Amino acid sequence: MAIEGVDIVKAAAFIGAGLSMGLGAIGPGVGEGMVAAKACEAIGKNPREAGLLTRTMLVGQAVSESTGIYSLVVALLLLFVV
């Protein structure tokens, strides 16, 4: 049972998919956590603006999550196309 080039490419694709999702999820996770923390802090300081702050927070989190979705797309391409 010899290791051929196809096996090496498949193994590299699996490792790349894992790294893509692992590293690609760190940024959105940290970013969304920081956004939520700052929004809670701002609502605590000015409760009357809670609606505006919540809307702005959700838009910011959606933009931040897009990088995680891009890493998911890259991982799926590596798993099923390569």
C-alpha positions as a Markdown table, in Angstrom:
| # | Residue | x | y | z |
|---|---|---|---|---|
| 1 | Met | 0.0 | 0.0 | 0.0 |
| 2 | Ala | 1.9 | 3.0 | -1.3 |
| 3 | Ile | 1.0 | 6.6 | -0.8 |
| 4 | Glu | 0.3 | 8.2 | -4.1 |
| 5 | Gly | 0.1 | 11.8 | -5.2 |
| 6 | Val | -3.7 | 11.8 | -5.1 |
| 7 | Asp | -3.6 | 10.7 | -1.4 |
| 8 | Ile | -1.2 | 13.6 | -0.6 |
| 9 | Val | -3.4 | 16.1 | -2.3 |
| 10 | Lys | -6.5 | 14.8 | -0.4 |
| 11 | Ala | -4.6 | 14.9 | 2.9 |
| 12 | Ala | -3.4 | 18.5 | 2.2 |
| 13 | Ala | -7.0 | 19.5 | 1.3 |
| 14 | Phe | -8.3 | 18.1 | 4.6 |
| 15 | Ile | -5.6 | 19.9 | 6.6 |
| 16 | Gly | -6.2 | 23.1 | 4.7 |
| 17 | Ala | -10.0 | 22.9 | 5.3 |
| 18 | Gly | -9.4 | 22.4 | 9.0 |
| 19 | Leu | -7.0 | 25.3 | 9.2 |
| 20 | Ser | -9.3 | 27.5 | 7.2 |
| 21 | Met | -12.2 | 26.9 | 9.5 |
| 22 | Gly | -10.1 | 27.0 | 12.7 |
| 23 | Leu | -8.3 | 30.2 | 11.9 |
| 24 | Gly | -11.2 | 31.7 | 10.0 |
| 25 | Ala | -13.5 | 31.3 | 13.0 |
| 26 | Ile | -11.2 | 33.1 | 15.5 |
| 27 | Gly | -11.6 | 36.6 | 14.0 |
| 28 | Pro | -15.4 | 36.7 | 13.8 |
| 29 | Gly | -15.7 | 35.1 | 17.3 |
| 30 | Val | -13.4 | 37.7 | 18.9 |
| 31 | Gly | -14.9 | 40.6 | 16.9 |
| 32 | Glu | -18.5 | 39.7 | 17.7 |
| 33 | Gly | -17.6 | 39.3 | 21.3 |
| 34 | Met | -16.0 | 42.7 | 21.5 |
| 35 | Val | -18.9 | 44.3 | 19.6 |
| 36 | Ala | -21.5 | 42.8 | 22.0 |
| 37 | Ala | -19.4 | 43.8 | 25.1 |
| 38 | Lys | -19.2 | 47.4 | 23.9 |
| 39 | Ala | -22.8 | 47.5 | 23.0 |
| 40 | Cys | -23.8 | 46.3 | 26.5 |
| 41 | Glu | -21.5 | 48.9 | 28.0 |
| 42 | Ala | -23.0 | 51.7 | 25.8 |
| 43 | Ile | -26.6 | 50.6 | 26.7 |
| 44 | Gly | -25.6 | 50.6 | 30.4 |
| 45 | Lys | -24.4 | 54.2 | 30.0 |
| 46 | Asn | -27.3 | 55.4 | 27.9 |
| 47 | Pro | -30.4 | 53.1 | 28.1 |
| 48 | Arg | -32.6 | 55.4 | 26.0 |
| 49 | Glu | -30.5 | 54.6 | 22.9 |
| 50 | Ala | -30.8 | 50.8 | 23.3 |
| 51 | Gly | -32.8 | 50.3 | 20.0 |
| 52 | Leu | -30.3 | 52.2 | 17.9 |
| 53 | Leu | -27.3 | 50.5 | 19.6 |
| 54 | Thr | -28.8 | 47.1 | 19.2 |
| 55 | Arg | -29.5 | 47.7 | 15.4 |
| 56 | Thr | -25.9 | 49.0 | 14.9 |
| 57 | Met | -24.5 | 46.1 | 16.9 |
| 58 | Leu | -26.4 | 43.5 | 14.8 |
| 59 | Val | -25.2 | 45.1 | 11.5 |
| 60 | Gly | -21.6 | 45.1 | 12.8 |
| 61 | Gln | -21.9 | 41.5 | 13.8 |
| 62 | Ala | -23.3 | 40.5 | 10.4 |
| 63 | Val | -20.4 | 42.2 | 8.6 |
| 64 | Ser | -17.9 | 40.5 | 11.0 |
| 65 | Glu | -19.6 | 37.1 | 10.4 |
| 66 | Ser | -19.0 | 37.4 | 6.6 |
| 67 | Thr | -15.3 | 36.5 | 7.1 |
| 68 | Gly | -16.3 | 33.4 | 8.9 |
| 69 | Ile | -18.7 | 32.5 | 6.1 |
| 70 | Tyr | -15.9 | 33.0 | 3.5 |
| 71 | Ser | -13.7 | 30.6 | 5.4 |
| 72 | Leu | -16.5 | 28.1 | 5.5 |
| 73 | Val | -16.8 | 28.4 | 1.7 |
| 74 | Val | -13.1 | 27.9 | 1.3 |
| 75 | Ala | -13.2 | 24.8 | 3.5 |
| 76 | Leu | -16.1 | 23.3 | 1.6 |
| 77 | Leu | -14.4 | 23.9 | -1.7 |
| 78 | Leu | -11.3 | 22.1 | -0.4 |
| 79 | Leu | -13.3 | 19.2 | 0.9 |
| 80 | Phe | -15.6 | 18.6 | -2.0 |
| 81 | Val | -13.9 | 20.1 | -5.1 |
| 82 | Val | -10.2 | 19.3 | -4.7 |
